[in-house]
Amino acid sequence: MEKECTKEIIVNITEDQTITDLSKSIQPLNSEIFLKKMVRGMIVEVNLKSFLGLITLQLKNGDKLSVRAVGDDCEVAIDEVVNYLT
């Protein structure tokens, strides 16, 4: 059974941070990383390594997200995402 980690966060990023930069930073990790957010009344979960999925989320400061990583390096993956988005 694969290891899984989750964390709830509130987005707090600067204007010069882009989701593309975050996506590039997590590409070397083995874990699959997912972000879950309420979008127009529906819960949407996307793979962080998917640019199209990230566009769907339309992240902005104050958004509440659930970050989930599945894989042997899930703690590192969660830390990378949390450090970038908060």
N, CA, C and O atoms as a CHARMM CRD file, in Angstrom:
* protein
*
  344
    1    1 MET  N      0.84300  -1.18300   0.00000 PROA 1      0.00000
    2    1 MET  CA     0.00000   0.00000   0.00000 PROA 1      0.00000
    3    1 MET  C      0.88900   1.24700   0.00000 PROA 1      0.00000
    4    1 MET  O      1.84100   1.34200   0.77500 PROA 1      0.00000
    5    2 GLU  N      0.56800   2.19500  -0.87400 PROA 2      0.00000
    6    2 GLU  CA     1.37600   3.40300  -0.98400 PROA 2      0.00000
    7    2 GLU  C      1.09800   4.35200   0.18200 PROA 2      0.00000
    8    2 GLU  O     -0.00400   4.39800   0.72900 PROA 2      0.00000
    9    3 LYS  N      2.12300   5.09500   0.53500 PROA 3      0.00000
   10    3 LYS  CA     2.03800   6.08300   1.59900 PROA 3      0.00000
   11    3 LYS  C      1.26000   7.29700   1.09100 PROA 3      0.00000
   12    3 LYS  O      1.42100   7.70900  -0.05800 PROA 3      0.00000
   13    4 GLU  N      0.41100   7.87100   1.96000 PROA 4      0.00000
   14    4 GLU  CA    -0.37900   9.04400   1.58600 PROA 4      0.00000
   15    4 GLU  C     -0.31200  10.08200   2.69600 PROA 4      0.00000
   16    4 GLU  O     -0.39300   9.75000   3.87900 PROA 4      0.00000
   17    5 CYS  N     -0.16300  11.35800   2.29500 PROA 5      0.00000
   18    5 CYS  CA    -0.10700  12.47600   3.22800 PROA 5      0.00000
   19    5 CYS  C     -1.10300  13.53600   2.77500 PROA 5      0.00000
   20    5 CYS  O     -1.31000  13.72400   1.57600 PROA 5      0.00000
   21    6 THR  N     -1.72000  14.22700   3.72800 PROA 6      0.00000
   22    6 THR  CA    -2.63900  15.32100   3.37900 PROA 6      0.00000
   23    6 THR  C     -2.42100  16.49800   4.32300 PROA 6      0.00000
   24    6 THR  O     -1.94900  16.34000   5.44900 PROA 6      0.00000
   25    7 LYS  N     -2.77600  17.67400   3.83700 PROA 7      0.00000
   26    7 LYS  CA    -2.69900  18.87800   4.66800 PROA 7      0.00000
   27    7 LYS  C     -3.67000  19.90200   4.11400 PROA 7      0.00000
   28    7 LYS  O     -3.82200  20.04200   2.90000 PROA 7      0.00000
   29    8 GLU  N     -4.32700  20.61900   5.01900 PROA 8      0.00000
   30    8 GLU  CA    -5.23200  21.70900   4.64200 PROA 8      0.00000
   31    8 GLU  C     -4.45600  23.01500   4.74400 PROA 8      0.00000
   32    8 GLU  O     -3.74800  23.24300   5.72500 PROA 8      0.00000
   33    9 ILE  N     -4.58500  23.87300   3.73800 PROA 9      0.00000
   34    9 ILE  CA    -3.86700  25.14300   3.75200 PROA 9      0.00000
   35    9 ILE  C     -4.75800  26.26800   3.23400 PROA 9      0.00000
   36    9 ILE  O     -5.81200  26.03100   2.64500 PROA 9      0.00000
   37   10 ILE  N     -4.31100  27.48800   3.46800 PROA 10     0.00000
   38   10 ILE  CA    -4.92900  28.67300   2.87100 PROA 10     0.00000
   39   10 ILE  C     -3.85500  29.33400   2.01500 PROA 10     0.00000
   40   10 ILE  O     -2.76000  29.62500   2.49600 PROA 10     0.00000
   41   11 VAL  N     -4.17200  29.56600   0.75700 PROA 11     0.00000
   42   11 VAL  CA    -3.21600  30.12200  -0.19700 PROA 11     0.00000
   43   11 VAL  C     -2.83400  31.54700   0.18600 PROA 11     0.00000
   44   11 VAL  O     -3.69000  32.37700   0.49000 PROA 11     0.00000
   45   12 ASN  N     -1.53900  31.80700   0.16300 PROA 12     0.00000
   46   12 ASN  CA    -1.01100  33.15100   0.40400 PROA 12     0.00000
   47   12 ASN  C      0.27200  33.28600  -0.41300 PROA 12     0.00000
   48   12 ASN  O      1.36200  32.98600   0.07500 PROA 12     0.00000
   49   13 ILE  N      0.13400  33.74000  -1.66200 PROA 13     0.00000
   50   13 ILE  CA     1.27500  33.85400  -2.55900 PROA 13     0.00000
   51   13 ILE  C      1.44500  35.30500  -3.00500 PROA 13     0.00000
   52   13 ILE  O      0.52200  36.11200  -2.90100 PROA 13     0.00000
   53   14 THR  N      2.63700  35.61900  -3.50000 PROA 14     0.00000
   54   14 THR  CA     2.89900  36.95500  -4.01600 PROA 14     0.00000
   55   14 THR  C      2.56600  36.99200  -5.50400 PROA 14     0.00000
   56   14 THR  O      2.37600  35.95200  -6.13400 PROA 14     0.00000
   57   15 GLU  N      2.50000  38.19300  -6.05500 PROA 15     0.00000
   58   15 GLU  CA     2.15400  38.34700  -7.46900 PROA 15     0.00000
   59   15 GLU  C      3.19100  37.75300  -8.40200 PROA 15     0.00000
   60   15 GLU  O      2.85600  37.36500  -9.52100 PROA 15     0.00000
   61   16 ASP  N      4.44400  37.67100  -7.96800 PROA 16     0.00000
   62   16 ASP  CA     5.47900  37.14300  -8.85400 PROA 16     0.00000
   63   16 ASP  C      5.60000  35.62000  -8.80100 PROA 16     0.00000
   64   16 ASP  O      6.36300  35.04100  -9.57400 PROA 16     0.00000
   65   17 GLN  N      4.86800  34.96500  -7.91100 PROA 17     0.00000
   66   17 GLN  CA     4.86800  33.50900  -7.86900 PROA 17     0.00000
   67   17 GLN  C      3.86900  32.99000  -8.89200 PROA 17     0.00000
   68   17 GLN  O      2.74000  33.47400  -8.97800 PROA 17     0.00000
   69   18 THR  N      4.29900  32.00200  -9.66200 PROA 18     0.00000
   70   18 THR  CA     3.38800  31.40600 -10.63900 PROA 18     0.00000
   71   18 THR  C      3.22200  29.92700 -10.34100 PROA 18     0.00000
   72   18 THR  O      4.11700  29.28100  -9.79500 PROA 18     0.00000
   73   19 ILE  N      2.08300  29.41300 -10.70200 PROA 19     0.00000
   74   19 ILE  CA     1.80400  27.99300 -10.51100 PROA 19     0.00000
   75   19 ILE  C      2.72800  27.15300 -11.38800 PROA 19     0.00000
   76   19 ILE  O      3.01100  25.99600 -11.07700 PROA 19     0.00000
   77   20 THR  N      3.19600  27.74300 -12.48600 PROA 20     0.00000
   78   20 THR  CA     4.13500  27.04900 -13.36600 PROA 20     0.00000
   79   20 THR  C      5.44100  26.77500 -12.63100 PROA 20     0.00000
   80   20 THR  O      6.01800  25.69600 -12.76700 PROA 20     0.00000
   81   21 ASP  N      5.90800  27.74900 -11.85400 PROA 21     0.00000
   82   21 ASP  CA     7.13300  27.55800 -11.07300 PROA 21     0.00000
   83   21 ASP  C      6.96600  26.43400 -10.05600 PROA 21     0.00000
   84   21 ASP  O      7.87000  25.62300  -9.86100 PROA 21     0.00000
   85   22 LEU  N      5.81200  26.39400  -9.41500 PROA 22     0.00000
   86   22 LEU  CA     5.54100  25.32100  -8.45900 PROA 22     0.00000
   87   22 LEU  C      5.53600  23.97400  -9.16300 PROA 22     0.00000
   88   22 LEU  O      6.13100  23.01200  -8.67700 PROA 22     0.00000
   89   23 SER  N      4.87300  23.90600 -10.29700 PROA 23     0.00000
   90   23 SER  CA     4.80100  22.66000 -11.05100 PROA 23     0.00000
   91   23 SER  C      6.19700  22.16300 -11.43100 PROA 23     0.00000
   92   23 SER  O      6.47900  20.96800 -11.34200 PROA 23     0.00000
   93   24 LYS  N      7.05800  23.07100 -11.85000 PROA 24     0.00000
   94   24 LYS  CA     8.43300  22.70200 -12.21400 PROA 24     0.00000
   95   24 LYS  C      9.19300  22.17000 -11.00300 PROA 24     0.00000
   96   24 LYS  O      9.96800  21.22200 -11.12300 PROA 24     0.00000
   97   25 SER  N      8.97400  22.77700  -9.83900 PROA 25     0.00000
   98   25 SER  CA     9.72700  22.38300  -8.64400 PROA 25     0.00000
   99   25 SER  C      9.33900  20.99400  -8.13600 PROA 25     0.00000
  100   25 SER  O     10.14000  20.33100  -7.47700 PROA 25     0.00000
  101   26 ILE  N      8.12400  20.55200  -8.43600 PROA 26     0.00000
  102   26 ILE  CA     7.69700  19.23900  -7.93500 PROA 26     0.00000
  103   26 ILE  C      7.85300  18.12800  -8.98100 PROA 26     0.00000
  104   26 ILE  O      7.63300  16.95900  -8.66400 PROA 26     0.00000
  105   27 GLN  N      8.22200  18.46500 -10.20700 PROA 27     0.00000
  106   27 GLN  CA     8.38200  17.45100 -11.25500 PROA 27     0.00000
  107   27 GLN  C      9.35200  16.32500 -10.87100 PROA 27     0.00000
  108   27 GLN  O      9.07900  15.16800 -11.19000 PROA 27     0.00000
  109   28 PRO  N     10.47700  16.61900 -10.19600 PROA 28     0.00000
  110   28 PRO  CA    11.41900  15.53500  -9.85200 PROA 28     0.00000
  111   28 PRO  C     10.88800  14.56200  -8.78600 PROA 28     0.00000
  112   28 PRO  O     11.43100  13.46800  -8.62900 PROA 28     0.00000
  113   29 LEU  N      9.85000  14.94300  -8.06500 PROA 29     0.00000
  114   29 LEU  CA     9.33800  14.08900  -6.98700 PROA 29     0.00000
  115   29 LEU  C      8.58600  12.89500  -7.55600 PROA 29     0.00000
  116   29 LEU  O      7.96600  12.97900  -8.61600 PROA 29     0.00000
  117   30 ASN  N      8.65300  11.77900  -6.82900 PROA 30     0.00000
  118   30 ASN  CA     7.97500  10.54900  -7.26500 PROA 30     0.00000
  119   30 ASN  C      6.48100  10.57200  -6.96100 PROA 30     0.00000
  120   30 ASN  O      5.68900   9.97300  -7.68900 PROA 30     0.00000
  121   31 SER  N      6.10100  11.24800  -5.90500 PROA 31     0.00000
  122   31 SER  CA     4.70000  11.25000  -5.47200 PROA 31     0.00000
  123   31 SER  C      3.79200  11.93500  -6.48400 PROA 31     0.00000
  124   31 SER  O      4.19100  12.86400  -7.18600 PROA 31     0.00000
  125   32 GLU  N      2.56700  11.45000  -6.53300 PROA 32     0.00000
  126   32 GLU  CA     1.51100  12.15700  -7.25000 PROA 32     0.00000
  127   32 GLU  C      0.93900  13.15500  -6.24300 PROA 32     0.00000
  128   32 GLU  O      0.67400  12.80500  -5.09300 PROA 32     0.00000
  129   33 ILE  N      0.75400  14.38700  -6.68000 PROA 33     0.00000
  130   33 ILE  CA     0.30900  15.44000  -5.77000 PROA 33     0.00000
  131   33 ILE  C     -0.97800  16.03800  -6.31200 PROA 33     0.00000
  132   33 ILE  O     -1.07900  16.36800  -7.49400 PROA 33     0.00000
  133   34 PHE  N     -1.96600  16.17300  -5.42600 PROA 34     0.00000
  134   34 PHE  CA    -3.27600  16.65900  -5.82800 PROA 34     0.00000
  135   34 PHE  C     -3.68200  17.85900  -4.98600 PROA 34     0.00000
  136   34 PHE  O     -3.40000  17.91200  -3.79000 PROA 34     0.00000
  137   35 LEU  N     -4.34100  18.81300  -5.61300 PROA 35     0.00000
  138   35 LEU  CA    -4.93500  19.95200  -4.91800 PROA 35     0.00000
  139   35 LEU  C     -6.44300  19.84300  -5.07200 PROA 35     0.00000
  140   35 LEU  O     -6.95600  19.57000  -6.15700 PROA 35     0.00000
  141   36 LYS  N     -7.15000  20.06500  -3.95500 PROA 36     0.00000
  142   36 LYS  CA    -8.61300  20.00000  -3.98800 PROA 36     0.00000
  143   36 LYS  C     -9.16300  21.32600  -3.50100 PROA 36     0.00000
  144   36 LYS  O     -8.72900  21.85700  -2.47900 PROA 36     0.00000
  145   37 LYS  N    -10.13200  21.85800  -4.25000 PROA 37     0.00000
  146   37 LYS  CA   -10.70800  23.15900  -3.93800 PROA 37     0.00000
  147   37 LYS  C    -12.16300  23.19600  -4.39800 PROA 37     0.00000
  148   37 LYS  O    -12.54600  22.49300  -5.33400 PROA 37     0.00000
  149   38 MET  N    -12.96100  24.01700  -3.73500 PROA 38     0.00000
  150   38 MET  CA   -14.34200  24.25900  -4.15300 PROA 38     0.00000
  151   38 MET  C    -14.31000  25.29200  -5.28100 PROA 38     0.00000
  152   38 MET  O    -13.82000  26.40500  -5.09100 PROA 38     0.00000
  153   39 VAL  N    -14.83200  24.92500  -6.45100 PROA 39     0.00000
  154   39 VAL  CA   -14.89000  25.81800  -7.60900 PROA 39     0.00000
  155   39 VAL  C    -16.33200  25.87900  -8.09100 PROA 39     0.00000
  156   39 VAL  O    -16.89900  24.87500  -8.52300 PROA 39     0.00000
  157   40 ARG  N    -16.91800  27.07200  -8.01300 PROA 40     0.00000
  158   40 ARG  CA   -18.30500  27.28600  -8.43300 PROA 40     0.00000
  159   40 ARG  C    -19.26800  26.23800  -7.85100 PROA 40     0.00000
  160   40 ARG  O    -20.11700  25.69200  -8.55600 PROA 40     0.00000
  161   41 GLY  N    -19.11200  25.97700  -6.55000 PROA 41     0.00000
  162   41 GLY  CA   -20.02200  25.06400  -5.86100 PROA 41     0.00000
  163   41 GLY  C    -19.69800  23.58900  -6.01400 PROA 41     0.00000
  164   41 GLY  O    -20.40600  22.74600  -5.46500 PROA 41     0.00000
  165   42 MET  N    -18.65400  23.26200  -6.74000 PROA 42     0.00000
  166   42 MET  CA   -18.26400  21.86100  -6.93400 PROA 42     0.00000
  167   42 MET  C    -16.85200  21.64000  -6.41000 PROA 42     0.00000
  168   42 MET  O    -15.98500  22.49900  -6.56900 PROA 42     0.00000
  169   43 ILE  N    -16.62200  20.48700  -5.78300 PROA 43     0.00000
  170   43 ILE  CA   -15.27500  20.14900  -5.32500 PROA 43     0.00000
  171   43 ILE  C    -14.49400  19.62600  -6.52500 PROA 43     0.00000
  172   43 ILE  O    -14.91300  18.68600  -7.20100 PROA 43     0.00000
  173   44 VAL  N    -13.35200  20.25800  -6.77300 PROA 44     0.00000
  174   44 VAL  CA   -12.49600  19.87400  -7.89300 PROA 44     0.00000
  175   44 VAL  C    -11.14100  19.45800  -7.34600 PROA 44     0.00000
  176   44 VAL  O    -10.53000  20.18200  -6.56000 PROA 44     0.00000
  177   45 GLU  N    -10.67200  18.28100  -7.76600 PROA 45     0.00000
  178   45 GLU  CA    -9.33900  17.81600  -7.38600 PROA 45     0.00000
  179   45 GLU  C     -8.53700  17.61600  -8.66300 PROA 45     0.00000
  180   45 GLU  O     -8.97100  16.92700  -9.58700 PROA 45     0.00000
  181   46 VAL  N     -7.35400  18.23400  -8.69900 PROA 46     0.00000
  182   46 VAL  CA    -6.51000  18.13100  -9.88500 PROA 46     0.00000
  183   46 VAL  C     -5.10900  17.67000  -9.49800 PROA 46     0.00000
  184   46 VAL  O     -4.64500  17.88400  -8.37800 PROA 46     0.00000
  185   47 ASN  N     -4.45700  17.03400 -10.45700 PROA 47     0.00000
  186   47 ASN  CA    -3.07500  16.62400 -10.27900 PROA 47     0.00000
  187   47 ASN  C     -2.20100  17.86100 -10.45600 PROA 47     0.00000
  188   47 ASN  O     -2.31500  18.56500 -11.45900 PROA 47     0.00000
  189   48 LEU  N     -1.34200  18.12200  -9.50100 PROA 48     0.00000
  190   48 LEU  CA    -0.50600  19.31500  -9.53300 PROA 48     0.00000
  191   48 LEU  C      0.46200  19.31100 -10.71000 PROA 48     0.00000
  192   48 LEU  O      0.95500  20.36600 -11.10900 PROA 48     0.00000
  193   49 LYS  N      0.73200  18.15800 -11.25700 PROA 49     0.00000
  194   49 LYS  CA     1.64700  18.07800 -12.39500 PROA 49     0.00000
  195   49 LYS  C      0.92700  18.33500 -13.72200 PROA 49     0.00000
  196   49 LYS  O      1.54300  18.26100 -14.78500 PROA 49     0.00000
  197   50 SER  N     -0.36900  18.63600 -13.66500 PROA 50     0.00000
  198   50 SER  CA    -1.16400  18.91200 -14.86200 PROA 50     0.00000
  199   50 SER  C     -1.42500  20.40500 -14.98700 PROA 50     0.00000
  200   50 SER  O     -2.13300  20.98100 -14.16100 PROA 50     0.00000
  201   51 PHE  N     -0.85700  21.04200 -16.01700 PROA 51     0.00000
  202   51 PHE  CA    -1.05400  22.48300 -16.22000 PROA 51     0.00000
  203   51 PHE  C     -2.52600  22.80900 -16.44200 PROA 51     0.00000
  204   51 PHE  O     -3.02600  23.79500 -15.90100 PROA 51     0.00000
  205   52 LEU  N     -3.22000  22.00400 -17.22500 PROA 52     0.00000
  206   52 LEU  CA    -4.63500  22.25800 -17.50100 PROA 52     0.00000
  207   52 LEU  C     -5.45900  22.20100 -16.22600 PROA 52     0.00000
  208   52 LEU  O     -6.34300  23.03100 -16.01400 PROA 52     0.00000
  209   53 GLY  N     -5.17100  21.22300 -15.37800 PROA 53     0.00000
  210   53 GLY  CA    -5.87900  21.11500 -14.11300 PROA 53     0.00000
  211   53 GLY  C     -5.65000  22.31900 -13.22200 PROA 53     0.00000
  212   53 GLY  O     -6.56900  22.79700 -12.55700 PROA 53     0.00000
  213   54 LEU  N     -4.41700  22.80700 -13.21100 PROA 54     0.00000
  214   54 LEU  CA    -4.08700  23.97100 -12.38300 PROA 54     0.00000
  215   54 LEU  C     -4.83000  25.21400 -12.84600 PROA 54     0.00000
  216   54 LEU  O     -5.26900  26.02100 -12.02700 PROA 54     0.00000
  217   55 ILE  N     -4.96800  25.36700 -14.13900 PROA 55     0.00000
  218   55 ILE  CA    -5.71000  26.50700 -14.67400 PROA 55     0.00000
  219   55 ILE  C     -7.16600  26.44300 -14.21000 PROA 55     0.00000
  220   55 ILE  O     -7.76800  27.47400 -13.91000 PROA 55     0.00000
  221   56 THR  N     -7.72300  25.25200 -14.15200 PROA 56     0.00000
  222   56 THR  CA    -9.10500  25.04700 -13.71600 PROA 56     0.00000
  223   56 THR  C     -9.33500  25.55900 -12.29600 PROA 56     0.00000
  224   56 THR  O    -10.39900  26.10000 -11.99400 PROA 56     0.00000
  225   57 LEU  N     -8.33600  25.38800 -11.42300 PROA 57     0.00000
  226   57 LEU  CA    -8.49500  25.78800 -10.01900 PROA 57     0.00000
  227   57 LEU  C     -8.53500  27.29800  -9.81700 PROA 57     0.00000
  228   57 LEU  O     -9.15200  27.76500  -8.85900 PROA 57     0.00000
  229   58 GLN  N     -7.90200  28.06600 -10.68200 PROA 58     0.00000
  230   58 GLN  CA    -7.86900  29.52300 -10.56100 PROA 58     0.00000
  231   58 GLN  C     -7.49300  29.94500  -9.12900 PROA 58     0.00000
  232   58 GLN  O     -8.25500  30.64200  -8.45900 PROA 58     0.00000
  233   59 LEU  N     -6.33800  29.52300  -8.68500 PROA 59     0.00000
  234   59 LEU  CA    -5.89300  29.81000  -7.31600 PROA 59     0.00000
  235   59 LEU  C     -5.70000  31.29400  -7.07100 PROA 59     0.00000
  236   59 LEU  O     -5.18600  32.02500  -7.91700 PROA 59     0.00000
  237   60 LYS  N     -6.12900  31.72300  -5.87700 PROA 60     0.00000
  238   60 LYS  CA    -5.90800  33.10100  -5.44900 PROA 60     0.00000
  239   60 LYS  C     -5.75700  33.11300  -3.93400 PROA 60     0.00000
  240   60 LYS  O     -6.14500  32.16600  -3.24900 PROA 60     0.00000
  241   61 ASN  N     -5.19000  34.19600  -3.42700 PROA 61     0.00000
  242   61 ASN  CA    -4.97900  34.30800  -1.98500 PROA 61     0.00000
  243   61 ASN  C     -6.30300  34.17600  -1.23300 PROA 61     0.00000
  244   61 ASN  O     -7.32900  34.72400  -1.63400 PROA 61     0.00000
  245   62 GLY  N     -6.24300  33.43100  -0.12900 PROA 62     0.00000
  246   62 GLY  CA    -7.42500  33.20600   0.69000 PROA 62     0.00000
  247   62 GLY  C     -8.14900  31.90900   0.37300 PROA 62     0.00000
  248   62 GLY  O     -9.00600  31.47400   1.14200 PROA 62     0.00000
  249   63 ASP  N     -7.81300  31.28200  -0.76000 PROA 63     0.00000
  250   63 ASP  CA    -8.44300  30.00500  -1.11400 PROA 63     0.00000
  251   63 ASP  C     -8.05800  28.93000  -0.10900 PROA 63     0.00000
  252   63 ASP  O     -6.90200  28.83400   0.30100 PROA 63     0.00000
  253   64 LYS  N     -9.03600  28.12400   0.28200 PROA 64     0.00000
  254   64 LYS  CA    -8.77200  26.97300   1.14000 PROA 64     0.00000
  255   64 LYS  C     -8.56300  25.76200   0.24200 PROA 64     0.00000
  256   64 LYS  O     -9.38700  25.45800  -0.62100 PROA 64     0.00000
  257   65 LEU  N     -7.43700  25.07100   0.46400 PROA 65     0.00000
  258   65 LEU  CA    -7.08900  23.90400  -0.34300 PROA 65     0.00000
  259   65 LEU  C     -6.79200  22.71000   0.53200 PROA 65     0.00000
  260   65 LEU  O     -6.35500  22.84100   1.67500 PROA 65     0.00000
  261   66 SER  N     -7.03700  21.55800  -0.02400 PROA 66     0.00000
  262   66 SER  CA    -6.55400  20.32500   0.55800 PROA 66     0.00000
  263   66 SER  C     -5.43000  19.84200  -0.36100 PROA 66     0.00000
  264   66 SER  O     -5.63000  19.68200  -1.56500 PROA 66     0.00000
  265   67 VAL  N     -4.25800  19.61400   0.21300 PROA 67     0.00000
  266   67 VAL  CA    -3.12200  19.10300  -0.55000 PROA 67     0.00000
  267   67 VAL  C     -2.95500  17.63500  -0.17300 PROA 67     0.00000
  268   67 VAL  O     -2.87500  17.29500   1.00700 PROA 67     0.00000
  269   68 ARG  N     -2.90400  16.76800  -1.18400 PROA 68     0.00000
  270   68 ARG  CA    -2.76000  15.33300  -0.94600 PROA 68     0.00000
  271   68 ARG  C     -1.63600  14.80600  -1.81800 PROA 68     0.00000
  272   68 ARG  O     -1.58000  15.10100  -3.01100 PROA 68     0.00000
  273   69 ALA  N     -0.74300  14.03000  -1.22900 PROA 69     0.00000
  274   69 ALA  CA     0.35300  13.42000  -1.97700 PROA 69     0.00000
  275   69 ALA  C      0.35200  11.91800  -1.70600 PROA 69     0.00000
  276   69 ALA  O      0.13900  11.47100  -0.57900 PROA 69     0.00000
  277   70 VAL  N      0.59400  11.16200  -2.76000 PROA 70     0.00000
  278   70 VAL  CA     0.62800   9.70800  -2.66200 PROA 70     0.00000
  279   70 VAL  C      1.94500   9.22300  -3.24700 PROA 70     0.00000
  280   70 VAL  O      2.22800   9.43800  -4.42600 PROA 70     0.00000
  281   71 GLY  N      2.75000   8.56500  -2.41100 PROA 71     0.00000
  282   71 GLY  CA     4.03200   8.04300  -2.87200 PROA 71     0.00000
  283   71 GLY  C      5.04700   8.01700  -1.75700 PROA 71     0.00000
  284   71 GLY  O      4.79100   8.48600  -0.64800 PROA 71     0.00000
  285   72 ASP  N      6.20600   7.46200  -2.06700 PROA 72     0.00000
  286   72 ASP  CA     7.22500   7.26800  -1.03800 PROA 72     0.00000
  287   72 ASP  C      7.81800   8.57500  -0.50400 PROA 72     0.00000
  288   72 ASP  O      8.34200   8.59700   0.61000 PROA 72     0.00000
  289   73 ASP  N      7.74500   9.65000  -1.26800 PROA 73     0.00000
  290   73 ASP  CA     8.27000  10.93400  -0.80700 PROA 73     0.00000
  291   73 ASP  C      7.14400  11.94500  -0.54800 PROA 73     0.00000
  292   73 ASP  O      7.31400  13.14200  -0.78100 PROA 73     0.00000
  293   74 CYS  N      5.99500  11.45400  -0.06600 PROA 74     0.00000
  294   74 CYS  CA     4.82600  12.32200   0.10300 PROA 74     0.00000
  295   74 CYS  C      5.06200  13.45100   1.10200 PROA 74     0.00000
  296   74 CYS  O      4.52500  14.54400   0.92000 PROA 74     0.00000
  297   75 GLU  N      5.86000  13.21300   2.16500 PROA 75     0.00000
  298   75 GLU  CA     6.11800  14.29300   3.12200 PROA 75     0.00000
  299   75 GLU  C      6.88100  15.43600   2.46400 PROA 75     0.00000
  300   75 GLU  O      6.56500  16.60600   2.67900 PROA 75     0.00000
  301   76 VAL  N      7.88000  15.09500   1.66500 PROA 76     0.00000
  302   76 VAL  CA     8.66800  16.10600   0.95500 PROA 76     0.00000
  303   76 VAL  C      7.76700  16.85500  -0.02900 PROA 76     0.00000
  304   76 VAL  O      7.85700  18.07500  -0.16000 PROA 76     0.00000
  305   77 ALA  N      6.90800  16.12000  -0.71000 PROA 77     0.00000
  306   77 ALA  CA     5.99700  16.72400  -1.68300 PROA 77     0.00000
  307   77 ALA  C      5.04900  17.70900  -1.01000 PROA 77     0.00000
  308   77 ALA  O      4.85900  18.82500  -1.49500 PROA 77     0.00000
  309   78 ILE  N      4.46000  17.29900   0.10000 PROA 78     0.00000
  310   78 ILE  CA     3.54200  18.17900   0.83800 PROA 78     0.00000
  311   78 ILE  C      4.28500  19.42700   1.30700 PROA 78     0.00000
  312   78 ILE  O      3.78500  20.54200   1.15600 PROA 78     0.00000
  313   79 ASP  N      5.47100  19.24300   1.87300 PROA 79     0.00000
  314   79 ASP  CA     6.26100  20.39000   2.35700 PROA 79     0.00000
  315   79 ASP  C      6.57200  21.36500   1.22600 PROA 79     0.00000
  316   79 ASP  O      6.47600  22.57700   1.41400 PROA 79     0.00000
  317   80 GLU  N      6.94000  20.85800   0.06600 PROA 80     0.00000
  318   80 GLU  CA     7.26700  21.71100  -1.08400 PROA 80     0.00000
  319   80 GLU  C      6.06500  22.54700  -1.49000 PROA 80     0.00000
  320   80 GLU  O      6.19600  23.74700  -1.73100 PROA 80     0.00000
  321   81 VAL  N      4.89900  21.92800  -1.56800 PROA 81     0.00000
  322   81 VAL  CA     3.67600  22.63300  -1.97800 PROA 81     0.00000
  323   81 VAL  C      3.26500  23.64600  -0.91400 PROA 81     0.00000
  324   81 VAL  O      2.95700  24.79300  -1.23400 PROA 81     0.00000
  325   82 VAL  N      3.26000  23.22700   0.34200 PROA 82     0.00000
  326   82 VAL  CA     2.86100  24.12100   1.43500 PROA 82     0.00000
  327   82 VAL  C      3.78300  25.33100   1.51300 PROA 82     0.00000
  328   82 VAL  O      3.31600  26.46200   1.64500 PROA 82     0.00000
  329   83 ASN  N      5.08800  25.09600   1.43200 PROA 83     0.00000
  330   83 ASN  CA     6.04800  26.20100   1.49000 PROA 83     0.00000
  331   83 ASN  C      5.84600  27.18500   0.33900 PROA 83     0.00000
  332   83 ASN  O      6.03600  28.38900   0.51000 PROA 83     0.00000
  333   84 TYR  N      5.46400  26.67900  -0.82000 PROA 84     0.00000
  334   84 TYR  CA     5.29300  27.55600  -1.97400 PROA 84     0.00000
  335   84 TYR  C      3.98100  28.33400  -1.90400 PROA 84     0.00000
  336   84 TYR  O      3.94900  29.52000  -2.23200 PROA 84     0.00000
  337   85 LEU  N      2.90600  27.68100  -1.48200 PROA 85     0.00000
  338   85 LEU  CA     1.57700  28.28700  -1.55100 PROA 85     0.00000
  339   85 LEU  C      1.16400  29.06200  -0.30500 PROA 85     0.00000
  340   85 LEU  O      0.11600  29.70800  -0.31100 PROA 85     0.00000
  341   86 THR  N      1.96500  29.01400   0.77300 PROA 86     0.00000
  342   86 THR  CA     1.56400  29.72100   1.99000 PROA 86     0.00000
  343   86 THR  C      2.61400  30.73300   2.42700 PROA 86     0.00000
  344   86 THR  O      2.43200  31.41500   3.43600 PROA 86     0.00000
